[in-house]
Structures are given as structure tokens and as C-alpha cells.
Amino acid sequence: MLLFVHGYSGSPYDFGTVPQALEQELGMAAHVPVIAGHDRGVWKLRNTSIRQMTQTVLDAMQLSPDPPILIGNSLGAHLALLAAVERPARAVVCVSPPQSLNSPWESWWIAYGCALFLHSARKRGPAPPAQRVFKRIPGNAMIRVYQARRAVAQIAQQVHCPVLCLGPRDEFLIAPDAHIKLAKLLPHAESGEIPPNPLHAPFYPPVQDAVVEQILRFLSPFAKRENSKKVSWFARTE
């Protein structure tokens, strides 16, 4: 089974037509669950922990009779790695991980968000306009990404399946070379470059074809053709 894990405040639609394309090429059923906290409005994410999100992936992995292949996008890449430590996975593909594991400050929006958070915590007068905008981000993505980064850093050496880390050399929302730095911390990982995607949407044209090509190259040795080919877009495993 190909198990797709979308990112923070995302949905199965974030993958575009890639699940169908990989399903046809590899002959494996694609499963695209809605991650915990994303099914009843984005504001529910305020109270949804990284552990709850990871549990959705673990529950979905149980649907496969064989170890599945995990394909995570953005924060979903970190969730896929966390799940791969707890349950067997054939391989993991991490697409545009949101920041490297070396330092949370390499991503400008993480550093800026933390500065805004400290400004609010110290109550030094009214918040600047930028902070009011930042607080509208569902569930405060800054905190969740930082928590996921710390969790993956702790278990990085326990990820024993093959891992492919894909990302652009530079991106507006992503720390420079985050995918390369992540691959260096994992024992059985390689990195690959994809074209820049300023909107952080690697599964849509014009980046989509390059992403599919890299994933097919990496997954071909691990693919196991299956009978079922139905894509379950909004399968919930709550």
C-alpha cells in the first residue's frame, strides 16, 4: 500500500493526481487519510498534538497486510518518519520537509514566529499587525513544526527503512537544503532535488512531474504489485 500523509492544515487534495499516477505505475493501492484534527475545521488543530496526528498514520498502516510505503509532504514527512519507527514500513519518501533537524532557526518564519510569541508573552503593549496575522495560522503551525522536528531528531537513528528526502535547494517557506540535512541524519537515506515551488506545493505542476519521476526511481525496487487499485481519498482511521 502507498500511504500518503499530508501536511499541516492540508488535505488529501494536496497530492493532486500523484496518488493515481503512482498507483498505476507501481500497481499498488493508494490510501490518503485525513490526518487527525483536519476533518472538522482548521481551528480544531489548536488542540491536536503531534502524537495524535502520528496515530492517524499508525492506524492507517494497519490497513495494509504488508509493510506500506509512506509518502509524506511537508509536516507529513515528519509524521511518516515518526510512524516508521513504531510500525514496519517498506520505505519512506519525505517531500519538502518543513525544516532541517540541525536548528529550528534556519527557517525564517520559525524564527520570526518565535519572536512574535515572546513579544506577546511579555505583554509589552499591543501586538504588531504581523503578529495578529500570524496568530490566524490554524493551531499555530510554528509550534507544531517545532515539536515535530524535536520528535524526529530524537528517533532519527531508529529509522531503519530506506528513506528518500526530496526538496528544492531553496524555498520561501523552507529552510535552505532542509531535505539534504534531514537525509544526513537518517541511517539509510538519500536526497534528491526538485524544482523550486514558491507556494510549497510540490505535487502540482510544474513541479509534479519531477517529483513523480524521483519517487518512481526510488520506489521501483520496493514496489509490490497488488490487486486493489482504489484510492481512498478521505479515509478516516479515527
Buried (B, 14 or more C-beta within 10 A) or exposed (E): BBBBBBBBBBBBEBBBEBBEBBBEBBEBBBBBBBBBBBBEEBEBBEEBEBEEBBBBBBBBBEBBEEBBBBBBBBBBBBBBBBBBBBBEBBBBBBBBBBBBBBEBEBBEBBBBBBEBBEBBEEEEEEBEEEBEEBEEBBBBBBBBBBBBBEBBBEEBEEBEBBBBBBBBEEBEBBBBBBBBBBBBBBEEBEBBBBEBBEEBBBBBEEBBEBBBEBBBEBBEEBBEEBEEEEBBBEEBBE
